[in-house]
Amino acid sequence: MKKISVLAAAALSLAAVSANAQVKDDFIPSETVQHGKQFPAVNSEKCVRVKVNAPDAKSVQLDLGGKKYDLVKGEDGSWVGESGPQDEGFHYYNIVIDGAVVPDPTARYFYGSSHWTSGVEVPAYDGDFFAVKNVPQGQIREIYYWSEVTQAMRHCFVYTPAEYEYSYTKRYPVLYIQHGGGENEYGWAQQGKTAQIMDNLIAERMAVPFIVVMECSDASLPGAQAGRPQGRPQGGAPEGRPQGGMGGFDMSAMFATYDRVMAEDLIPYIDRNFRTVADNAHRAMAGLSMGGMCTKAITLNHPELFSNIGIFSGGTITVQDADITPGFRQTNKLVFVGFGSRELENRVPGFGDGTDPKEETEDVKASGVNAHFYVSPDTAHEWLTWRRCLYQFAQLLFR
């Protein structure tokens, strides 16, 4: 069946009117296509092709990676065109029809950039670590729970390793992992490939089995206006600091409320309803981009709750942080900081404060903290960076 689909995609591609005759015409469907569809498709040059049926439109564009590509209308009323080469990994994109920005009706939808949008997967050379394999499969459970802090029902996803279903007396460590700006609790469950990464690591005995909780840091007190702030797009400029704002949105207020949600509602709920080891030595928190900033704020405020910290493209832990946080040096077991190589090449140094995250992490390590710095090769502010960070971080946790 896969061979037939590939041949069908190739036939459609050859028949299509290409917006760029120089693009190599060996496109195959991306894994993010909807069932029975052939587009978006990706070729060996990592270009993305889309095909949109809009016979009455005057213009149609592919909006991908901060650039718009004009599509060409064919005799059948469909518009076809390609992007330039993209980084390997997952990317959000939209279709622009006569100025209206819409999802691609042939692709699966993902929550990013503060709305449901389309996504395309450009195959990565190291994609085996997050591929679906014939190994024992864990579960991702969809959970609703009541928050006394926000006086509302909240929603999260919880990954449990395969052995959780039959190791009836065993208790497990827990990682709480946060999405980036403009994303939500679906991010790590879908774009992040958390279950696949964990299943493969555990099957290869490269990580100890543990639970992963994926929640949304968008939290507001009763009567306050909620809203998911718009983070920077993949490859864009850095987000603001936690103490500042983002487009008029005060992240510090959101982080403070989410801090209470975690401490008073979420962690107690998880410890009551799952077989956890309910102490800080067996509890970790990590996050990407804005979620890394949220992680830093909450873990430094609660060293009694967390002893393992992961920050992916979202700042660092400094020597000063370690020194001024009561109990940090006594309880912390791991600090992990990761970035994409292109982030480090193109970033605003230290998110504007003139510091170097690698040097800061090395200084923390030299001061006696078990600190690790990781660079994802040839990636920017994007999901392949963060999948690789989780892959590296998970191998260090709870050892």
Wavefront OBJ file of the C-alpha trace (Angstrom):
o trace
v 0.000 0.000 0.000
v 2.839 2.399 0.786
v 4.441 1.743 -2.616
v 1.139 2.486 -4.358
v 0.769 5.758 -2.427
v 4.288 6.827 -3.355
v 3.699 6.037 -7.025
v 0.399 7.899 -6.972
v 2.072 10.929 -5.433
v 4.790 10.828 -8.072
v 2.190 10.662 -10.839
v 0.287 13.612 -9.416
v 3.512 15.560 -9.079
v 4.484 14.930 -12.709
v 1.063 16.072 -13.877
v 1.077 19.181 -11.697
v 2.007 22.627 -12.904
v 5.131 23.401 -10.945
v 5.841 26.895 -9.638
v 9.546 26.169 -9.912
v 10.786 24.049 -12.813
v 14.193 23.705 -11.135
v 12.828 21.711 -8.189
v 13.656 18.008 -8.280
v 10.424 16.136 -8.942
v 10.758 13.177 -6.541
v 8.108 14.235 -4.038
v 6.521 11.765 -1.632
v 3.666 12.479 0.834
v 4.640 13.845 4.230
v 3.579 11.824 7.262
v 1.264 14.722 8.169
v -1.114 14.224 5.205
v -4.729 13.500 5.990
v -5.926 9.978 5.256
v -6.141 9.322 1.531
v -4.410 12.582 0.562
v -1.088 13.047 -1.242
v -0.109 16.576 -0.189
v 1.823 18.157 1.427
v 4.711 16.265 -0.122
v 8.461 16.584 0.365
v 11.287 15.889 -2.077
v 14.917 14.862 -1.631
v 15.945 18.535 -1.637
v 13.654 19.115 1.394
v 11.277 21.320 -0.583
v 7.570 21.160 0.313
v 4.895 20.910 -2.394
v 1.214 21.651 -1.805
v -1.846 21.312 -4.031
v -4.982 23.324 -3.250
v -8.322 23.074 -5.047
v -9.530 26.685 -5.355
v -10.896 27.177 -8.904
v -12.415 30.613 -8.195
v -9.370 32.084 -6.416
v -7.320 34.883 -7.947
v -4.119 34.034 -6.095
v -2.945 31.247 -3.776
v 0.272 31.117 -1.762
v 2.089 28.715 0.519
v 3.155 30.486 3.741
v 6.001 28.468 5.269
v 9.008 29.409 7.389
v 8.299 33.131 7.293
v 8.195 33.223 3.462
v 5.323 33.135 0.975
v 5.579 31.086 -2.225
v 3.218 31.723 -5.153
v 1.292 28.717 -6.445
v 0.354 28.194 -10.098
v -3.174 27.393 -11.252
v -3.705 24.306 -13.407
v -6.425 23.534 -15.910
v -8.332 21.520 -13.299
v -8.637 24.560 -11.004
v -6.036 23.300 -8.550
v -3.093 25.436 -7.461
v 0.313 23.767 -7.134
v 3.695 25.014 -5.975
v 6.736 24.385 -3.824
v 8.784 26.018 -1.129
v 12.520 26.373 -1.079
v 14.593 23.857 0.928
v 13.566 23.583 4.584
v 15.278 22.405 7.749
v 14.650 18.798 8.627
v 11.840 18.202 11.105
v 8.376 19.602 11.753
v 7.120 22.967 10.471
v 3.840 24.880 10.738
v 2.425 26.362 7.540
v -0.676 28.019 6.093
v -2.330 28.560 2.725
v -3.165 32.143 1.689
v -6.160 32.322 -0.676
v -6.890 35.820 -1.994
v -5.371 37.226 1.185
v -7.263 34.924 3.574
v -4.969 32.759 5.735
v -6.388 29.233 6.107
v -5.135 25.733 7.001
v -4.345 23.322 4.184
v -7.437 21.084 3.837
v -5.258 18.088 2.872
v -2.924 18.189 5.910
v -3.386 17.362 9.568
v -3.898 20.274 11.969
v -1.698 21.239 14.910
v -1.981 23.961 17.542
v 0.789 26.510 16.985
v 1.175 30.273 16.506
v -1.925 30.623 18.717
v -4.304 28.827 16.347
v -4.953 25.470 14.720
v -2.804 25.333 11.619
v -1.262 22.869 9.181
v 1.985 21.003 9.709
v 4.507 19.248 7.509
v 7.262 16.823 8.474
v 10.522 17.058 6.525
v 12.273 13.710 7.086
v 15.310 13.988 9.367
v 18.493 11.952 8.954
v 18.219 10.936 12.623
v 14.434 10.485 12.661
v 14.750 6.905 13.856
v 14.762 8.025 17.505
v 11.193 9.360 17.228
v 9.835 6.846 14.691
v 6.978 4.488 15.549
v 8.591 1.074 16.008
v 7.587 -2.435 16.960
v 8.515 -1.969 20.617
v 6.345 -2.032 23.763
v 4.010 0.942 23.428
v 3.160 3.283 26.265
v -0.077 5.234 26.471
v -0.966 8.909 26.317
v -4.038 9.502 28.456
v -6.256 12.540 28.045
v -7.080 13.939 31.485
v -9.521 16.550 32.758
v -9.121 17.721 36.356
v -10.528 20.455 38.577
v -8.317 23.379 39.563
v -9.116 25.137 42.815
v -6.710 27.910 41.799
v -8.440 28.811 38.531
v -11.881 27.517 39.589
v -12.171 25.691 36.292
v -11.629 22.314 34.671
v -8.206 21.925 33.154
v -6.873 19.584 30.492
v -3.599 17.681 30.165
v -2.015 14.610 28.606
v -0.165 11.975 30.624
v 2.259 9.488 29.096
v 2.731 6.211 30.967
v 5.377 3.670 29.876
v 4.274 0.288 28.536
v 5.202 -1.570 31.715
v 2.938 0.694 33.801
v -0.032 -1.479 32.780
v 1.337 -4.656 34.330
v 3.813 -3.521 37.003
v 0.986 -3.047 39.448
v 3.060 -2.156 42.512
v 5.918 -0.236 40.923
v 6.008 3.547 41.336
v 7.468 5.928 38.774
v 9.264 9.272 38.585
v 7.476 12.108 36.778
v 8.552 14.697 34.222
v 6.321 17.760 33.789
v 7.042 19.226 30.348
v 5.899 22.577 28.920
v 5.128 23.807 25.405
v 6.291 27.060 23.815
v 4.562 30.389 23.247
v 1.528 30.178 20.982
v 1.236 26.429 21.671
v -0.608 24.350 24.264
v -0.709 20.945 25.915
v -1.093 19.216 22.529
v 2.421 20.303 21.500
v 4.540 17.659 23.203
v 1.915 14.949 22.640
v 1.734 15.596 18.876
v 4.510 17.763 17.427
v 6.985 16.682 20.106
v 6.602 12.907 19.534
v 6.981 12.345 23.288
v 5.496 8.849 23.355
v 7.644 7.620 20.466
v 10.831 9.085 21.965
v 10.137 7.551 25.360
v 9.015 4.148 24.026
v 12.168 3.814 21.935
v 14.515 4.953 24.708
v 12.950 2.612 27.251
v 12.968 -0.329 24.826
v 16.686 0.228 24.214
v 17.312 0.597 27.972
v 18.689 4.071 27.362
v 16.247 5.696 29.797
v 14.527 4.539 32.954
v 10.731 4.311 32.642
v 8.961 7.430 33.898
v 5.657 9.274 33.532
v 5.426 12.466 31.455
v 2.768 15.113 32.137
v 1.977 17.613 29.358
v -0.081 20.586 30.529
v -0.747 24.114 29.268
v 0.874 27.030 31.090
v -2.006 29.315 30.101
v -3.543 29.860 33.527
v -5.477 32.776 34.988
v -7.234 33.486 38.245
v -11.047 33.665 38.323
v -12.185 36.893 36.679
v -8.890 37.492 34.880
v -8.678 37.321 31.113
v -6.973 34.166 29.863
v -4.995 33.991 26.670
v -2.212 32.030 25.082
v 0.549 34.465 24.207
v 2.001 34.435 20.719
v 5.520 33.044 20.843
v 8.163 33.614 18.246
v 7.761 31.531 15.096
v 10.356 28.944 14.152
v 13.578 30.727 13.298
v 12.369 34.107 14.565
v 13.680 36.524 17.188
v 13.781 35.491 20.875
v 10.757 35.825 23.079
v 10.670 38.219 26.004
v 11.959 37.488 29.479
v 9.520 36.049 32.042
v 9.487 39.285 34.027
v 8.478 41.246 30.947
v 5.663 41.023 28.478
v 5.043 39.660 25.016
v 2.977 41.825 22.726
v 1.362 43.422 25.769
v 0.877 40.071 27.517
v 2.376 39.852 30.997
v 3.966 36.412 31.217
v 4.914 36.902 34.848
v 1.242 36.865 35.890
v 0.581 33.716 33.862
v 3.669 31.987 35.267
v 2.696 32.936 38.828
v -0.782 31.467 38.386
v 0.501 28.340 36.687
v 3.015 27.958 39.514
v 0.076 27.705 41.914
v -1.821 25.346 39.587
v 1.127 22.973 39.543
v 1.868 23.104 43.245
v -1.722 23.078 44.514
v -3.681 21.188 41.841
v -1.742 19.349 39.130
v 1.038 17.643 41.094
v -1.341 16.515 43.882
v -3.755 15.184 41.243
v -1.027 13.221 39.457
v 0.311 11.821 42.739
v -3.204 10.745 43.804
v -4.195 9.146 40.525
v -0.953 7.627 39.244
v 1.652 5.414 40.872
v 4.324 8.072 41.344
v 7.327 8.442 43.605
v 6.079 11.610 45.235
v 9.260 13.444 46.193
v 11.471 16.058 44.573
v 14.264 13.586 43.796
v 11.879 11.783 41.445
v 10.239 14.851 39.939
v 11.488 16.913 36.969
v 10.297 19.882 34.950
v 11.327 20.940 31.466
v 10.087 23.214 28.716
v 10.846 24.689 25.322
v 11.205 28.402 24.565
v 8.584 30.189 26.698
v 8.057 26.856 28.467
v 11.738 26.877 29.374
v 11.314 30.304 30.936
v 8.249 29.007 32.791
v 10.275 25.983 33.940
v 13.050 28.171 35.282
v 10.631 30.428 37.166
v 8.735 27.548 38.787
v 11.634 25.215 39.607
v 13.664 27.990 41.230
v 10.592 28.907 43.246
v 10.065 25.274 44.296
v 13.327 23.397 44.851
v 11.340 21.323 47.344
v 9.220 20.025 44.429
v 11.761 19.627 41.601
v 15.348 18.429 41.575
v 15.771 18.012 37.796
v 15.520 20.935 35.347
v 15.498 20.994 31.545
v 15.504 24.244 29.546
v 15.259 23.952 25.764
v 15.819 27.195 23.799
v 14.548 29.183 26.749
v 17.486 30.611 28.707
v 19.790 29.066 31.284
v 20.346 28.458 34.973
v 23.161 30.685 36.237
v 25.558 30.476 39.162
v 23.636 33.346 40.732
v 20.381 31.390 40.372
v 21.961 28.443 42.160
v 23.394 30.633 44.924
v 20.306 32.729 45.713
v 17.731 29.918 45.559
v 17.372 28.436 49.060
v 18.022 24.709 49.034
v 18.932 24.525 45.343
v 22.465 23.230 45.805
v 21.294 20.712 48.395
v 18.446 19.245 46.330
v 19.217 19.734 42.631
v 20.328 16.623 40.754
v 20.401 17.805 37.148
v 20.388 20.971 35.029
v 20.114 20.480 31.256
v 20.270 23.372 28.780
v 19.821 22.857 25.044
v 19.697 25.020 21.905
v 19.685 24.553 18.141
v 23.002 25.374 16.480
v 21.376 28.053 14.317
v 19.840 29.655 17.390
v 23.303 30.093 18.847
v 24.635 31.470 15.561
v 21.794 33.940 15.019
v 20.462 34.645 18.485
v 20.367 37.888 20.362
v 23.084 37.066 22.949
v 21.554 35.841 26.191
v 18.119 37.044 25.043
v 19.445 40.591 25.207
v 21.569 40.488 28.359
v 24.902 39.885 26.587
v 25.604 36.465 28.119
v 26.494 33.177 26.473
v 24.310 30.181 27.486
v 27.095 27.656 26.996
v 29.506 29.651 29.171
v 26.808 30.119 31.821
v 26.087 26.400 31.902
v 29.791 25.546 32.090
v 30.162 28.020 34.974
v 27.265 26.354 36.790
v 28.877 22.960 36.254
v 32.210 24.243 37.537
v 30.427 25.505 40.659
v 29.398 21.941 41.567
v 26.014 21.491 39.845
v 25.430 18.478 37.574
v 24.888 20.658 34.486
v 24.840 19.623 30.825
v 24.817 21.765 27.671
v 23.555 20.334 24.376
v 23.552 21.723 20.835
v 21.195 20.266 18.224
v 23.066 20.248 14.900
v 21.723 22.295 11.969
v 18.438 23.334 13.598
v 16.949 26.610 14.735
v 13.983 27.459 16.995
v 11.963 24.442 15.902
v 10.578 21.089 16.979
v 13.500 18.956 15.816
v 15.697 20.920 18.236
v 13.293 20.194 21.087
v 12.736 16.529 20.213
v 16.503 16.062 20.299
v 16.684 17.924 23.606
v 14.076 15.622 25.149
v 15.924 12.600 23.767
v 19.174 13.717 25.421
v 17.558 14.961 28.646
v 15.518 11.778 29.206
v 18.670 9.653 29.179
v 20.077 11.650 32.099
v 16.939 11.721 34.237
v 16.400 9.752 37.431
v 19.673 7.824 37.215
l 1 2 3 4 5 6 7 8 9 10 11 12 13 14 15 16 17 18 19 20 21 22 23 24 25 26 27 28 29 30 31 32 33 34 35 36 37 38 39 40 41 42 43 44 45 46 47 48 49 50 51 52 53 54 55 56 57 58 59 60 61 62 63 64 65 66 67 68 69 70 71 72 73 74 75 76 77 78 79 80 81 82 83 84 85 86 87 88 89 90 91 92 93 94 95 96 97 98 99 100 101 102 103 104 105 106 107 108 109 110 111 112 113 114 115 116 117 118 119 120 121 122 123 124 125 126 127 128 129 130 131 132 133 134 135 136 137 138 139 140 141 142 143 144 145 146 147 148 149 150 151 152 153 154 155 156 157 158 159 160 161 162 163 164 165 166 167 168 169 170 171 172 173 174 175 176 177 178 179 180 181 182 183 184 185 186 187 188 189 190 191 192 193 194 195 196 197 198 199 200 201 202 203 204 205 206 207 208 209 210 211 212 213 214 215 216 217 218 219 220 221 222 223 224 225 226 227 228 229 230 231 232 233 234 235 236 237 238 239 240 241 242 243 244 245 246 247 248 249 250 251 252 253 254 255 256 257 258 259 260 261 262 263 264 265 266 267 268 269 270 271 272 273 274 275 276 277 278 279 280 281 282 283 284 285 286 287 288 289 290 291 292 293 294 295 296 297 298 299 300 301 302 303 304 305 306 307 308 309 310 311 312 313 314 315 316 317 318 319 320 321 322 323 324 325 326 327 328 329 330 331 332 333 334 335 336 337 338 339 340 341 342 343 344 345 346 347 348 349 350 351 352 353 354 355 356 357 358 359 360 361 362 363 364 365 366 367 368 369 370 371 372 373 374 375 376 377 378 379 380 381 382 383 384 385 386 387 388 389 390 391 392 393 394 395 396 397 398 399
